[in-house]
Amino acid sequence: MRYEEILRRLAIIDEGFVEDQVGLRLGLSGASALDLKTAALVRVGVLAAIGSPAVCLEWSTGRALASGATEDEIAEVLLAIAPVAGLGRVVTAVPGVADALGYDIDAALEKLDDR
């Protein structure tokens, strides 16, 4: 496999590729006591708390939405982790989460500046 394909598949978080190549399963195991939505929301919070790149936050937010989470629930996760993870981590996570929600945070901030 050429390095370009490996890098491309990692950049888009190709779940099947990651599982096949490194044995890392990104889905939930059937033994989880958490429902899919709750587990997906936890992932968003953890990825934000550890300072993951925007693409990871976009992926996890998309998974949360697909699991039935609402935009409000996802935003509330960021508020919930702020006291523990720190405001800096949460603020850094906002662009990735906003992109996944289809919210242009840069445009919203520019509108505030125009006022």
C-alpha positions as CSV (number, residue, x, y, z in Angstrom):
1,M,0.0,0.0,0.0
2,R,1.4,3.4,-0.9
3,Y,1.9,6.0,1.8
4,E,-0.5,8.4,0.2
5,E,-3.4,6.0,0.5
6,I,-2.5,5.2,4.1
7,L,-2.3,8.9,5.0
8,R,-5.6,9.7,3.1
9,R,-7.5,6.9,4.8
10,L,-6.2,7.9,8.2
11,A,-7.1,11.6,7.6
12,I,-10.7,10.7,6.9
13,I,-10.8,8.2,9.7
14,D,-11.7,5.3,7.5
15,E,-13.1,3.0,10.2
16,G,-12.8,-0.2,8.2
17,F,-9.3,0.5,7.2
18,V,-8.2,1.3,10.8
19,E,-9.8,-1.9,12.0
20,D,-8.3,-4.0,9.2
21,Q,-4.8,-2.6,9.4
22,V,-4.2,-2.1,13.1
23,G,-7.0,-4.0,14.8
24,L,-8.4,-0.9,16.4
25,R,-12.2,-1.1,16.5
26,L,-13.7,2.3,16.6
27,G,-17.3,1.1,17.1
28,L,-18.8,0.0,20.4
29,S,-18.6,-3.6,21.5
30,G,-21.9,-5.3,22.1
31,A,-21.0,-5.7,25.8
32,S,-21.3,-2.0,26.6
33,A,-23.7,-1.0,29.3
34,L,-24.1,2.4,27.6
35,D,-26.5,3.1,24.8
36,L,-25.0,4.2,21.5
37,K,-26.0,7.8,22.0
38,T,-24.5,8.1,25.5
39,A,-21.3,6.4,24.4
40,A,-21.0,8.7,21.4
41,L,-21.5,11.8,23.6
42,V,-18.8,10.5,26.0
43,R,-16.4,10.2,23.0
44,V,-17.0,13.8,22.0
45,G,-16.2,14.9,25.5
46,V,-13.1,12.8,25.8
47,L,-11.7,13.8,22.5
48,A,-12.3,17.5,23.4
49,A,-10.7,17.0,26.8
50,I,-7.5,15.5,25.4
51,G,-7.1,18.1,22.7
52,S,-7.8,15.9,19.7
53,P,-7.5,17.4,16.2
54,A,-10.5,18.9,14.6
55,V,-11.0,15.9,12.2
56,C,-11.4,13.6,15.2
57,L,-13.9,15.9,16.8
58,E,-15.8,16.2,13.5
59,W,-15.8,12.4,13.2
60,S,-17.0,11.8,16.8
61,T,-19.7,14.6,16.5
62,G,-20.9,13.0,13.3
63,R,-21.1,9.6,15.1
64,A,-23.0,11.2,18.0
65,L,-25.5,12.8,15.6
66,A,-25.9,9.4,13.8
67,S,-26.6,7.8,17.2
68,G,-29.5,10.2,17.9
69,A,-27.8,13.0,19.8
70,T,-29.0,16.5,19.2
71,E,-26.9,19.5,18.5
72,D,-27.9,20.9,21.9
73,E,-26.8,17.7,23.7
74,I,-23.4,17.8,22.0
75,A,-22.9,21.5,22.9
76,E,-23.9,20.7,26.5
77,V,-21.2,18.0,26.6
78,L,-18.6,20.8,26.0
79,L,-20.1,22.8,28.9
80,A,-20.1,19.7,31.1
81,I,-16.4,19.0,30.6
82,A,-15.1,22.6,30.9
83,P,-14.6,22.5,34.7
84,V,-12.5,19.4,34.5
85,A,-10.8,19.7,31.1
86,G,-10.3,23.4,31.2
87,L,-11.8,26.2,29.1
88,G,-8.9,26.2,26.7
89,R,-9.5,22.6,25.7
90,V,-13.2,23.3,25.2
91,V,-12.6,26.4,23.1
92,T,-10.1,24.6,21.0
93,A,-12.6,21.8,20.3
94,V,-15.4,24.2,19.2
95,P,-14.3,24.6,15.5
96,G,-14.2,20.8,14.9
97,V,-17.6,20.3,16.6
98,A,-19.1,23.3,14.8
99,D,-18.0,22.0,11.4
100,A,-19.6,18.7,12.0
101,L,-22.9,20.4,13.0
102,G,-22.8,22.6,9.9
103,Y,-22.3,25.7,11.9
104,D,-19.9,28.3,10.5
105,I,-18.4,29.5,13.7
106,D,-16.0,31.9,11.9
107,A,-18.9,33.6,10.1
108,A,-20.8,33.9,13.4
109,L,-17.9,35.5,15.1
110,E,-17.4,37.9,12.2
111,K,-21.0,39.0,12.5
112,L,-20.3,39.8,16.2
113,D,-17.3,41.9,15.2
114,D,-19.3,43.8,12.7
115,R,-21.7,45.0,15.4
